[in-house]
Amino acid sequence: MYRVSNHWGRLANSKWRLVAMEPETVSKFKIGFAKWDCFYPDNAIEKLYYLEMDYAKNTVNYQHRNNPEYNQKAVLRNSVETTKRIKQIRNLIELTSWAKHFDCDDITLLRSLIIEELINTNATLEVIKMGVANKFSN
């Protein structure tokens, strides 16, 4: 299926995410292509999504549990839980004020420790931060 659009994301009952070409084009209109077997079931109730962090690009994205690259380690979540975790991870990436509460000068290390826990556990962000803080206070 091909799609030409100036907006991406949710369309009817499917979600489209483009993999950006490098270098990116300036046009808002993009052409997308997906094979039929790349469309996975989607709903707001089932735990269909897991998170994947790209540390080289400093980005986080959701993936579907039917993705053949799913490592079975990342926790599956529904769409609302997934969106909440993505927002938390993006805040960790973009902001630095949260790091002042840790006895560690390496914010990159702190980010990766917290992000990996957010991806691979159901623990809350607060519990994860306390656990990481305890690692550095001992």
C-alpha positions in Angstrom: 0.0 0.0 0.0 1.3 3.4 -0.9 0.3 6.6 0.9 1.0 10.2 0.0 0.3 12.6 2.8 1.4 15.8 4.6 0.5 14.2 8.0 1.4 10.9 9.5 0.5 8.8 12.5 -3.0 7.5 13.0 -5.1 6.9 9.9 -8.5 5.2 10.4 -7.5 2.1 12.4 -3.8 2.0 11.5 -0.7 3.9 12.6 1.8 5.1 10.1 5.4 6.0 11.0 7.8 7.0 8.4 11.5 6.1 8.6 13.2 9.4 7.6 15.5 9.4 4.6 18.8 11.0 5.1 19.1 13.8 4.3 15.5 14.6 5.0 13.5 16.5 2.4 12.0 19.9 3.1 8.6 19.1 1.6 5.8 18.4 4.1 4.4 15.8 1.7 5.9 12.4 1.9 5.3 9.1 0.1 5.0 6.0 2.3 5.0 2.3 1.4 4.1 -0.7 3.5 3.6 -4.3 2.6 0.3 -5.8 3.6 2.1 -8.2 6.0 3.6 -5.2 7.8 0.2 -4.1 9.1 -0.4 -5.4 12.6 -3.6 -5.4 14.7 -4.2 -2.3 16.7 -6.6 -1.3 19.5 -6.5 0.7 22.7 -7.0 -2.2 25.1 -4.5 -5.0 24.3 -0.9 -4.9 25.3 0.5 -4.7 21.8 3.4 -2.3 22.0 6.9 -2.2 23.4 9.5 0.6 23.4 12.8 0.7 21.6 15.5 3.3 22.3 18.0 4.4 19.7 20.8 5.8 21.7 22.8 6.9 18.6 19.9 9.2 17.5 18.6 9.8 21.0 15.1 8.8 20.1 12.5 6.4 21.5 9.8 4.7 19.4 7.1 2.2 20.0 7.1 -1.1 18.1 4.4 -3.7 17.7 4.7 -7.1 19.5 4.4 -8.8 16.0 7.6 -7.1 14.9 10.1 -9.9 14.1 12.8 -8.0 15.9 11.0 -8.0 19.2 13.5 -9.3 21.9 10.8 -10.6 24.3 12.5 -8.5 27.0 10.8 -5.2 26.7 7.4 -5.0 28.5 4.3 -5.0 26.4 1.9 -2.2 27.1 -1.4 -0.8 25.7 -1.4 2.4 23.7 -2.1 4.7 26.7 0.7 3.2 28.8 3.0 3.3 25.8 2.4 6.9 25.2 3.0 7.8 28.9 6.3 6.0 28.9 7.4 7.6 25.7 6.7 11.0 27.2 8.7 10.1 30.3 11.7 9.0 28.2 11.6 12.0 26.0 11.6 14.2 29.1 14.7 12.4 30.4 16.4 12.9 27.0 15.5 16.6 26.6 15.7 17.9 30.2 18.5 17.9 32.7 17.0 19.4 35.9 15.9 15.9 37.1 19.5 14.8 37.3 20.5 17.2 40.0 18.9 14.9 42.6 21.5 12.2 41.9 25.0 11.8 43.2 26.4 11.1 39.8 28.1 13.4 37.3 27.4 11.2 34.2 24.0 12.2 33.0 24.3 9.8 30.0 24.8 6.9 32.4 21.8 8.0 34.5 19.6 8.4 31.4 20.5 4.9 30.1 19.9 3.2 33.4 16.5 4.8 33.9 15.4 4.4 30.3 16.3 0.7 30.3 14.2 0.2 33.4 11.3 2.2 31.9 11.4 -0.1 28.8 12.0 -3.4 30.5 9.9 -3.2 33.7 6.5 -2.0 34.9 8.0 -0.1 37.8 7.0 3.6 38.0 9.4 6.3 37.1 9.6 7.3 40.8 10.5 3.8 41.9 13.1 3.5 39.2 14.7 6.8 40.1 14.9 5.8 43.8 16.6 2.5 42.8 19.1 4.2 40.6 19.8 6.8 43.3 20.4 4.0 45.8 23.0 2.5 43.4 25.0 5.7 43.5 24.6 6.4 47.3 26.2 3.1 48.3 
